[in-house]
Amino acid sequence: MCNLCSVTKGQSAIRDLFAVKHDRAGNLPPLPAIFPDQMAPIVRLGADGERELVMARWGMPGPPQFGGQPVTNIRNAKRPHWRRWLGKASRCVAPATSFCEYEDTKPRKTPVWFALADERPLFAFAGLWTPWRGRRGPKGAPVEGEHELFGFLTTEANAVVAPIHPKAMPVILTTPDEIDRWLAADTPDALELQRPLPDEALRIVARGERSDGGPGAAV
């Protein structure tokens, strides 16, 4: 399960790659470590049909039978709980430059960071978003009220991720055509993108804790 990612490229680079028409994210600093229930940028279709960059909280509302706990990674998008959000209006992409999985080492698990290349170019997670009302946010400072939530799809792990995390990897989009398809195609067509990234397109770019005591080697 991917519960840590980063986006360290500038706001202008995000607008350019994702063809953003309306930037509503405010002043967006580099985010070297994004955890569940934190705010992160997403790109979606706005009410006018144009792409907009906004901030949303990571973690979709989970199935009621499991207590509605936030879900960051959505594996079976065709389950009844997720079907309501599969239309174009509820799809989004989450810009990222790397993501982390934890290797099962002793005495502590080792963070392993994956990216498209050593220079960590931008890519996108294929995601879903929804408005939601309730209490969300860090345990020490929860926020009550209206929220916009997102999560991203996962799929089978490719040969790069599988040795570290064999169960799954995020659905990653790397080209403008893939991003267009996820945001604008009919649902069956869009869901064909829920597949592993080719092995040669992904690499390990860092392993272990940061020397400055930060939450991982994301920078």
C-alpha positions in Angstrom: 0.0 0.0 0.0 1.4 3.4 -1.0 0.9 5.8 1.9 3.8 8.2 1.2 4.6 10.1 -1.9 6.2 13.4 -3.0 5.8 16.2 -5.5 8.8 18.4 -5.6 8.6 20.1 -9.0 7.4 23.7 -9.2 3.8 24.8 -9.6 4.5 26.1 -13.1 5.8 22.7 -14.2 2.6 21.1 -12.9 0.4 23.6 -14.8 2.3 23.0 -18.0 2.4 19.2 -17.9 -1.2 18.8 -17.0 -2.5 21.6 -19.2 -4.1 23.4 -16.3 -6.5 26.2 -17.2 -7.4 27.4 -13.7 -4.8 27.3 -10.8 -6.8 27.3 -7.5 -4.1 25.7 -5.4 -2.7 29.0 -3.9 1.0 29.1 -3.2 2.1 25.5 -3.6 5.6 24.7 -2.1 7.5 21.5 -2.8 6.0 18.6 -0.9 8.7 16.1 -0.2 6.6 13.9 2.0 2.8 13.6 1.6 1.1 11.3 4.1 -2.6 10.1 4.3 -5.0 12.8 5.5 -2.7 15.6 4.4 -3.4 18.1 1.7 -2.0 17.5 -1.8 -2.5 18.9 -5.3 -4.9 17.2 -7.8 -6.0 18.1 -11.3 -9.6 17.6 -12.3 -12.2 18.9 -14.7 -13.9 22.0 -13.3 -17.5 23.0 -13.6 -16.7 24.7 -16.9 -15.1 21.6 -18.3 -11.6 23.0 -18.1 -8.8 21.5 -16.0 -8.2 23.0 -12.6 -5.5 22.5 -10.0 -6.8 22.4 -6.5 -5.8 21.1 -3.1 -7.5 18.0 -1.7 -7.1 15.7 1.3 -5.7 12.2 0.7 -8.1 9.5 1.6 -11.5 8.7 0.1 -14.5 7.8 2.2 -14.3 4.0 2.8 -17.1 1.5 2.7 -19.6 1.8 5.6 -19.3 -1.9 6.4 -15.7 -1.2 7.4 -16.5 1.9 9.4 -16.0 4.4 6.6 -12.3 4.6 7.4 -10.4 6.7 4.8 -9.0 4.7 1.8 -5.9 6.1 0.1 -5.4 3.2 -2.4 -8.3 1.9 -4.4 -7.7 -1.6 -5.8 -11.0 -2.9 -7.0 -12.6 0.1 -8.7 -15.6 -1.9 -9.9 -16.9 -2.7 -6.4 -20.3 -1.1 -5.7 -18.8 1.4 -3.2 -16.6 3.0 -5.9 -18.9 2.9 -8.9 -20.5 6.3 -8.1 -17.1 8.0 -8.5 -16.0 6.4 -11.8 -17.5 9.0 -14.1 -15.5 11.9 -15.6 -16.8 14.4 -13.0 -15.2 12.4 -10.2 -11.9 11.4 -11.8 -8.7 13.3 -11.1 -4.9 12.9 -11.4 -2.5 13.5 -8.5 0.8 15.0 -9.6 3.9 13.3 -8.1 7.6 12.9 -8.6 8.2 9.8 -6.5 6.4 7.3 -4.1 7.6 5.2 -1.3 7.0 1.5 -0.3 8.6 0.0 2.8 10.9 -3.1 2.5 10.2 -5.6 5.3 13.7 -5.5 6.9 14.7 -5.9 10.5 14.8 -4.3 13.0 12.9 -1.6 11.2 11.3 -1.4 7.8 13.4 0.4 5.1 11.7 3.1 3.0 12.4 2.6 -0.7 11.5 5.4 -3.2 10.5 4.9 -6.8 10.5 7.4 -9.7 10.6 7.5 -13.5 14.2 8.6 -13.5 17.0 9.8 -11.1 16.0 13.4 -11.7 12.4 12.6 -10.7 10.3 14.0 -13.5 6.6 14.6 -12.9 4.0 11.9 -13.4 0.4 11.3 -12.3 -1.5 8.9 -10.2 -4.9 8.0 -11.6 -7.3 9.0 -8.9 -10.9 9.7 -7.8 -12.1 12.6 -5.8 -15.3 13.6 -3.9 -16.7 16.4 -1.7 -17.4 15.2 1.8 -18.6 16.6 5.1 -17.2 15.5 8.5 -14.1 15.5 10.6 -10.8 14.8 8.8 -7.1 15.7 9.1 -4.3 14.9 11.5 -5.3 13.4 14.9 -3.7 16.4 16.7 -5.5 19.0 14.6 -8.7 17.5 13.0 -10.8 19.8 10.8 -14.6 19.7 11.0 -16.7 20.8 8.0 -16.5 20.5 4.2 -13.6 18.6 2.6 -12.6 17.6 -0.9 -11.0 14.1 -0.7 -9.1 12.0 -3.2 -7.5 8.6 -3.5 -5.7 6.8 -6.3 -6.0 3.5 -8.0 -3.6 0.6 -7.6 -2.9 -2.5 -9.7 -0.6 -5.5 -9.8 3.1 -4.7 -8.9 5.6 -4.7 -11.7 9.0 -6.4 -11.5 10.6 -3.2 -10.0 8.1 -2.8 -7.2 7.2 -6.4 -6.5 10.5 -7.3 -4.6 9.7 -4.5 -2.1 5.9 -4.6 -2.1 4.5 -7.6 -4.0 0.8 -6.9 -3.5 0.2 -3.8 -5.5 1.6 -0.5 -7.0 -0.1 2.8 -7.9 -1.6 3.3 -11.3 0.8 5.7 -12.9 0.2 7.9 -16.0 3.2 9.3 -17.8 2.0 10.9 -21.1 -0.5 13.6 -22.0 -2.5 11.1 -23.9 -2.9 8.9 -20.8 -3.8 11.9 -18.7 -6.4 13.0 -21.3 -7.8 9.5 -21.4 -8.2 9.1 -17.7 -9.9 12.5 -17.3 -12.1 12.5 -20.3 -12.7 9.0 -21.7 -15.8 6.9 -21.0 -15.5 4.8 -17.9 -14.7 1.4 -19.5 -12.0 3.0 -21.7 -10.5 4.9 -18.7 -10.3 1.8 -16.5 -8.1 0.1 -19.1 -5.4 2.3 -17.7 -5.5 0.4 -14.4 -2.4 -1.6 -15.2 1.2 -1.8 -14.0 3.7 0.6 -15.4 6.2 -1.1 -17.7 9.3 -2.4 -15.8 11.7 -0.3 -17.8 9.8 3.0 -17.0 10.4 2.8 -13.2 13.4 2.7 -11.0 14.5 2.8 -7.4 16.0 6.3 -6.7 16.6 6.2 -2.9 16.6 3.7 -0.1 16.8 4.3 3.7 16.1 7.3 6.0 17.3 10.8 5.1 20.5 11.9 6.8 18.8 15.1 8.0 16.2 13.2 10.0 13.3 13.8 7.6 10.6 11.3 6.9 12.3 9.6 4.0 14.7 10.1 1.2 12.2 12.0 -0.9 14.2 15.1 -1.8 
